[in-house]
């Protein structure tokens, strides 16, 4: 099972009665599918009866392929005893995968999952991602080496677990990762409850596939639309020639990678060129599945509509990974402007396109007196006289979030000639001069379709482990 998971910050458990003593919980029992010992440490797991049935109903749909989904619920504590209440499951539709030997959670699945979490979080903000489950049809309940590497590398928080289901042998089990050690197969208890917080939550969707596999998610008939699921490898984005990835790039190396330098300053002048050189397409393992990186997802506003509404919503095709040291090194003076350097990358095995930003070129001091728009134009003109490669766009720090970004769109599409180039606008809190990363605004333009990119929600800060 190949898992695309974002490493999360440490989360404190919610104080609440232990399920055995909770009057809102009843019908505690261990299922026949799992008679393994129930551990007291590191935490005990309780699954709602309806959620457990949904997991199994989904698991037995097709025994020829691996199937899976996300486990959601509550992370609780009572007298130093920690536990999980798995209230919801979000199944990946069978239409998203056709590989009989490897389950791949697709980008569309995680987009659907985020939409579901956004809905239930409005009523129940304590609901968390608690883990994933997947099936091993006919070959037992265990974690493969790939599963263990994933659990150790990117899914090892105290409130996270892995669940494996064998629909042929009618067995299941849960696994923990404690101090980099994978537990043996563990047991859990089923429970029932009428408390809305402790029970499966309802939502609605425009995706018929999601409604098909989730009885508690209603389909919006008037706006229903089948998503385009790309099972085969997608063609590279425009202006990025295809690259053959060698075997050495397909396996994650166990040795610690060489740290890429972070340079804040000017490039040496080695002679003028007419324009910023276009990027080549670089093979690289995506940090989402590379255990050498810590990753932190920055949730952006899902829609940025700086120009007149278009009938066709354009999604920026790249995930964006920017080194935390770049953000930490930005001066406190605002407005502040510079250029982003890095690589446009492609992970052939995961079929993921992403920007890997490791360098930041500062603004020449002689331009500091200019307003942001004029400074951006002059900065691009200045650096076009330098022999630069790997320019992915620009970054601007401003005092507060901008209500209108269309002037930057107009200037961006004039100055940058490639669709993969973008601008990042970060507002700064006036009180304590901290960057407000959750209010980032992204500016990019699709040159081929002559439309702005209006949708962007995959922005990550990273650091080497």
C-alpha positions in Angstrom: 0.0 0.0 0.0 1.4 3.3 -1.1 0.1 6.2 1.2 0.2 9.9 0.6 0.0 11.4 4.0 1.0 14.8 5.3 2.9 14.8 8.6 0.9 16.7 11.2 1.9 18.7 14.3 1.5 17.0 17.6 -2.1 17.1 18.8 -3.2 17.1 22.4 -5.9 14.6 23.3 -9.4 15.9 24.3 -10.4 15.5 27.9 -13.5 13.2 28.0 -14.8 10.2 29.9 -13.2 6.9 29.1 -15.7 4.9 26.9 -16.3 2.2 29.5 -17.5 4.9 32.0 -19.2 7.1 29.4 -23.0 6.9 29.8 -23.4 8.0 26.1 -21.7 4.8 25.0 -23.2 1.3 25.1 -22.9 -2.1 23.4 -19.2 -2.5 23.9 -17.9 -5.7 22.4 -15.0 -7.2 20.5 -15.8 -8.2 16.9 -15.4 -11.8 15.7 -13.1 -10.5 13.0 -10.5 -9.5 15.6 -9.8 -11.6 18.7 -6.3 -10.1 19.3 -5.4 -8.8 22.7 -6.6 -5.3 23.4 -3.6 -3.2 24.5 -3.6 -0.8 27.4 -0.7 1.1 25.9 -0.1 3.2 23.9 -3.8 3.7 23.6 -7.1 1.8 23.3 -9.2 2.0 20.1 -13.0 2.0 19.9 -14.9 1.9 16.6 -18.6 2.8 16.1 -20.7 -0.1 15.0 -22.0 1.7 11.9 -18.5 2.8 10.9 -17.1 -0.8 11.3 -19.9 -2.1 9.1 -19.1 0.5 6.5 -15.4 -0.5 6.5 -16.4 -4.2 6.0 -19.1 -3.5 3.4 -16.6 -1.5 1.4 -13.8 -4.1 1.9 -15.8 -7.0 0.5 -16.9 -5.2 -2.7 -13.9 -6.6 -4.7 -11.4 -9.2 -3.5 -9.3 -8.8 -6.6 -7.8 -5.5 -5.7 -6.7 -3.7 -2.5 -9.3 -1.2 -1.2 -9.0 1.4 1.5 -10.0 4.6 3.1 -9.5 7.1 5.9 -10.4 6.7 9.6 -11.7 9.8 11.4 -12.8 10.5 14.9 -11.8 11.7 18.4 -8.5 11.5 20.3 -9.4 11.4 24.0 -7.8 11.2 27.4 -9.2 10.3 30.9 -6.8 10.0 34.0 -3.8 9.7 31.7 -5.4 6.9 29.7 -5.5 7.8 26.0 -7.9 6.3 23.5 -9.4 6.8 20.0 -13.1 6.9 19.1 -13.3 6.2 15.4 -16.6 7.8 14.5 -16.3 8.0 10.7 -14.7 6.3 7.7 -14.2 7.8 4.3 -13.9 5.1 1.7 -11.9 5.6 -1.6 -14.2 4.7 -4.5 -13.2 1.6 -6.5 -13.2 3.7 -9.6 -10.1 5.5 -8.4 -7.8 2.4 -8.5 -7.2 -0.6 -10.7 -3.9 -2.0 -9.4 -4.4 -5.5 -7.8 -1.2 -5.5 -5.9 -0.8 -1.9 -4.7 -3.3 0.5 -3.2 -2.7 4.1 -4.2 -4.7 6.8 -2.5 -5.2 9.3 -5.3 -5.1 13.1 -5.2 -8.8 13.1 -6.0 -9.5 11.0 -2.9 -7.6 13.5 -0.7 -9.5 16.4 -2.3 -12.8 14.6 -1.5 -11.6 13.8 2.0 -10.7 17.5 2.7 -14.1 18.6 1.5 -15.8 16.1 3.8 -13.7 17.2 6.8 -14.4 20.8 6.1 -18.1 20.1 6.3 -18.2 18.1 9.5 -15.6 20.4 11.1 -18.2 23.2 11.1 -20.3 21.3 13.6 -17.6 19.0 15.2 -14.2 20.7 15.1 -12.7 18.0 17.3 -12.9 15.4 14.6 -9.3 14.4 13.4 -7.7 12.1 10.9 -6.8 9.1 12.9 -5.3 6.9 10.2 -6.0 4.8 7.2 -7.2 1.3 6.5 -6.6 -1.0 3.6 -7.3 -4.6 2.6 -5.1 -7.6 2.1 -7.5 -9.9 0.2 -6.5 -13.5 1.0 -3.0 -12.9 2.4 -3.5 -12.0 6.0 -3.5 -9.2 8.5 0.0 -7.7 8.7 2.0 -4.7 7.6 4.2 -5.0 4.5 7.6 -3.4 4.5 6.1 -0.5 2.5 3.3 -0.1 5.1 5.8 -0.1 8.0 8.0 2.5 6.3 5.0 4.7 5.8 3.9 4.3 9.4 7.3 5.0 10.7 8.1 7.9 8.3 5.0 10.0 7.9 2.2 8.5 10.0 3.7 8.0 13.4 1.9 10.6 15.6 0.5 9.3 18.9 -3.1 9.5 17.7 -2.5 7.7 14.4 -3.0 4.0 13.6 -3.1 1.7 10.6 -5.8 -0.9 10.1 -5.6 -3.9 7.8 -8.6 -6.0 6.7 -8.6 -9.4 5.0 -12.1 -9.7 3.5 -11.3 -13.3 2.3 -10.2 -14.7 5.7 -12.6 -12.4 7.5 -9.9 -11.0 9.8 -8.7 -7.5 10.7 -6.3 -5.7 13.0 -4.8 -2.4 14.0 -1.2 -1.4 14.4 0.7 1.4 16.2 4.1 3.0 15.8 5.8 3.8 19.2 9.4 5.0 19.4 9.9 3.9 15.8 8.7 0.3 16.7 5.7 -1.2 15.0 3.3 -3.0 17.3 2.0 -6.5 16.8 -1.6 -6.9 15.6 -3.9 -5.4 18.3 -7.5 -5.7 19.1 -10.2 -3.1 19.6 -13.8 -2.7 20.8 -17.0 -1.8 18.9 -19.4 0.6 20.5 -22.7 2.3 19.8 -24.0 5.7 20.7 -26.7 8.2 19.9 -24.6 11.2 20.8 -24.0 13.2 17.6 -20.4 13.9 18.5 -19.7 10.2 18.9 -21.6 8.9 15.9 -21.0 9.0 12.1 -21.5 12.5 10.7 -23.6 13.5 7.6 -22.5 15.6 4.7 -23.3 16.3 1.1 -21.3 16.0 -2.1 -21.4 16.8 -5.9 -19.4 13.6 -6.6 -21.6 10.6 -7.4 -18.7 8.2 -6.6 -18.5 9.4 -3.0 -22.3 9.2 -2.5 -22.2 5.6 -3.9 -19.8 4.4 -1.2 -21.1 6.5 1.7 -24.7 6.1 2.9 -24.3 9.1 5.2 -23.2 11.5 2.4 -26.0 12.9 0.3 -25.6 13.7 -3.4 -26.6 17.1 -4.6 -28.6 16.1 -7.6 -28.7 19.5 -9.2 -25.0 20.0 -9.2 -23.8 16.4 -9.4 -20.7 15.9 -11.6 -18.5 12.9 -12.1 -14.9 13.8 -11.5 -12.2 13.1 -14.1 -10.2 10.3 -12.6 -6.8 9.8 -14.4 -5.8 6.2 -13.8 -3.0 6.3 -16.4 0.0 8.5 -16.0 -0.9 12.1 -17.0 1.0 14.0 -19.6 3.4 16.5 -18.3 2.1 20.1 -17.9 2.8 22.6 -20.6 6.4 23.8 -21.2 7.8 20.8 -19.2 9.4 18.2 -21.5 9.1 14.5 -20.3 11.9 13.0 -18.4 12.8 9.3 -18.0 13.3 8.5 -14.3 16.0 5.9 -13.6 15.7 3.1 -11.1 17.8 5.0 -8.6 15.0 7.6 -8.4 12.3 5.1 -7.8 13.4 3.9 -4.4 13.7 6.0 -1.4 17.4 6.0 -0.2 17.9 5.2 3.4 20.9 7.4 3.9 20.4 11.0 4.8 20.3 13.2 1.7 22.7 16.0 1.2 21.1 19.2 2.4 20.3 21.6 -0.4 21.8 25.1 0.4 19.5 28.0 1.2 21.0 31.2 -0.2 19.6 34.6 0.7 21.4 37.3 -1.4 22.3 38.2 -4.9 23.6 36.0 -7.7 27.0 36.8 -9.1 26.9 38.7 -12.3 28.4 36.5 -15.0 27.0 38.4 -18.0 23.6 39.5 -19.2 21.0 37.3 -20.9 17.8 38.4 -22.7 15.3 36.6 -20.4 14.9 34.2 -17.5 15.7 30.7 -18.9 12.8 28.2 -19.0 12.9 25.3 -16.5 13.7 21.7 -17.4 11.6 19.0 -15.8 13.5 17.3 -13.0 12.9 13.7 -11.7 12.6 13.7 -7.9 10.7 11.7 -5.2 7.8 13.8 -4.0 8.3 14.9 -0.3 4.8 13.6 0.5 6.1 10.0 0.2 9.8 10.6 1.0 10.5 10.0 4.7 13.5 12.3 4.6 11.3 15.4 4.9 9.1 16.8 7.5 6.0 18.4 5.9 3.4 20.9 7.1 0.3 21.6 5.0 -0.7 25.2 4.9 -4.5 25.4 4.3 -5.2 28.2 1.9 -8.5 29.8 0.9 -9.8 27.3 -1.5 -10.8 29.9 -4.1 -9.0 33.0 -5.2 -11.1 35.1 -7.6 -9.2 38.3 -8.3 -10.5 38.7 -11.8 -13.9 38.5 -13.3 -15.6 35.1 -12.8 -14.8 32.6 -15.5 -17.0 29.7 -16.5 -14.0 27.4 -16.4 -12.2 27.0 -13.1 -8.5 26.6 -13.7 -6.5 24.6 -11.1 -2.8 25.1 -10.7 -1.2 21.8 -11.7 1.7 21.8 -9.2 1.9 21.1 -5.5 4.2 23.7 -3.9 7.0 22.8 -1.4 8.9 25.7 0.1 11.7 25.3 2.6 10.9 26.6 6.1 14.2 28.4 6.3 13.2 30.7 3.5 10.1 31.8 5.5 12.1 32.1 8.7 14.8 34.2 7.1 12.4 36.8 5.6 13.1 40.3 7.0 10.4 41.9 9.2 10.3 45.0 7.0 7.3 45.2 4.8 6.5 45.3 1.9 9.3 42.8 1.1 9.9 41.3 -2.3 12.2 38.7 -3.9 12.4 35.8 -6.4 11.9 32.1 -5.7 14.4 29.6 -7.0 14.1 25.9 -7.2 12.9 23.1 -9.5 9.8 22.0 -11.2 9.7 18.3 -10.5 7.9 15.2 -11.4 7.7 11.9 -9.4 7.0 9.4 -12.1 6.2 6.5 -9.7 3.6 8.6 -7.8 2.6 10.6 -10.9 2.9 13.8 -8.9 4.0 17.3 -10.2 5.4 19.7 -7.7 7.6 22.8 -7.2 10.6 22.3 -4.9 11.7 25.8 -3.7 15.0 26.0 -1.9 16.4 29.4 -2.7 15.3 33.1 -2.4 16.9 36.1 -4.1 16.5 39.3 -2.3 15.4 42.7 -3.7 18.2 45.1 -4.6 18.4 47.8 -1.9 18.1 50.6 -4.4 14.5 49.5 -5.2 13.3 49.5 -1.6 11.6 52.9 -1.9 9.2 51.7 -4.6 5.6 50.5 -4.1 5.1 46.7 -4.5 3.9 46.7 -8.1 6.6 49.0 -9.4 9.2 47.1 -7.4 8.1 43.8 -8.8 8.4 45.1 -12.3 11.9 46.6 -11.6 13.0 43.4 -9.8 12.2 41.3 -12.8 13.9 43.7 -15.2 16.9 43.8 -12.9 17.3 40.0 -12.6 16.7 39.5 -16.3 20.1 41.0 -16.8 21.6 38.2 -14.6 22.4 34.6 -15.8 19.7 33.0 -13.8 18.1 29.6 -14.1 15.5 27.9 -12.0 13.3 30.9 -11.3 9.8 29.7 -10.3 8.3 33.0 -9.5 8.2 35.7 -6.8 7.3 36.2 -3.1 5.9 39.3 -1.6 5.3 40.0 2.1 2.7 42.7 2.8 1.3 44.3 6.0 -2.2 42.7 5.6 -4.2 40.5 3.3 -5.1 42.2 0.0 -8.7 42.5 -1.0 -7.8 42.7 -4.7 -4.9 41.0 -6.4 -5.9 41.6 -10.0 -3.1 44.2 -10.5 -0.6 41.5 -9.7 -2.3 39.1 -12.1 -2.0 41.7 -14.9 1.7 42.4 -14.2 2.5 38.7 -13.6 1.2 37.5 -16.9 3.1 40.3 -18.6 6.5 39.6 -16.9 6.4 35.8 -16.6 6.2 33.8 -19.8 5.5 30.2 -18.5 2.4 28.7 -16.9 4.4 27.0 -14.1 5.6 30.4 -12.8 3.7 31.9 -9.9 3.6 34.6 -7.3 3.0 34.2 -3.5 1.6 37.0 -1.4 2.0 36.5 2.4 0.3 39.0 4.8 2.0 39.9 8.0 0.4 40.4 11.4 0.9 44.0 12.5 0.8 43.3 16.2 3.7 40.8 16.4 5.2 40.9 12.9 4.5 37.2 12.4 3.7 35.9 8.9 0.1 34.8 8.5 0.7 31.7 6.5 -2.9 30.7 6.4 -3.9 33.8 4.5 -1.5 33.2 1.6 -2.7 34.4 -1.8 -1.3 32.7 -5.0 -1.0 34.4 -8.3 -0.5 32.4 -11.5 -1.7 32.4 -15.1 -2.4 29.7 -17.6 -0.7 31.0 -20.8 -2.1 28.3 -23.0 -5.8 28.9 -22.1 -5.3 32.6 -21.4 -7.0 32.2 -18.0 -5.9 32.9 -14.4 -5.4 29.9 -12.1 -8.1 30.4 -9.6 -7.8 27.3 -7.5 -4.8 26.3 -5.3 -4.8 24.4 -2.0 -1.6 22.2 -1.9 1.0 24.5 -0.3 3.6 22.8 2.0 6.4 24.0 4.2 9.2 21.4 4.5 12.4 20.7 6.3 14.9 17.8 6.2 14.6 15.2 8.9 
